[in-house]
Amino acid sequence: MTNFILTQIYLDIFIELDAPNRSFFDFEKRSHGRQGSDYFGLGLHVVASPFQMSSLV
């Protein structure tokens, strides 16, 4: 079900544990323009980037 939802919004989502030196409530967003964004908080590092056009075909 999650995979279906993510493919419908055309984003690659990658989730990993955040760096151990960051606080649990250190929230931050780093935008990389059209290449995507990094989100930090709640002990997680989430990378969201648009699908490449070749993967949509």
C-alpha positions in Angstrom: 0.0 0.0 0.0 2.8 2.5 0.9 4.6 1.8 -2.4 1.4 2.5 -4.3 1.0 5.9 -2.5 4.6 6.9 -3.1 4.4 6.0 -6.8 1.3 8.1 -7.1 3.1 11.2 -5.8 6.2 10.5 -8.0 8.8 10.8 -5.2 11.7 8.6 -4.2 11.7 8.4 -0.4 14.7 7.2 1.5 14.6 7.0 5.3 17.5 6.3 7.6 18.5 7.0 11.2 19.8 10.5 11.9 23.3 11.2 13.1 23.9 10.3 16.7 25.1 13.8 17.6 21.8 15.4 16.7 19.0 15.9 19.2 15.7 14.0 18.8 13.9 17.3 18.3 16.4 18.9 15.9 14.0 19.6 13.1 15.6 20.9 9.8 14.8 21.0 6.1 17.4 21.3 3.5 16.1 22.0 0.0 18.2 21.1 -3.1 15.9 22.8 -5.7 14.5 20.4 -8.2 16.7 17.6 -7.0 14.7 17.1 -3.8 14.9 17.9 -0.1 16.4 16.4 3.1 14.3 16.4 6.3 15.7 15.9 9.8 13.8 15.3 13.0 12.5 12.7 15.5 15.8 10.8 15.0 15.3 10.3 11.3 16.8 11.6 8.1 14.4 11.5 5.2 15.4 12.2 1.6 12.6 13.0 -0.9 13.5 13.4 -4.5 11.4 13.4 -7.7 11.4 10.2 -9.8 13.6 10.4 -12.9 11.6 10.4 -16.1 13.1 7.1 -17.2 11.6 5.4 -14.2 8.1 6.6 -15.0 8.1 4.7 -18.4 
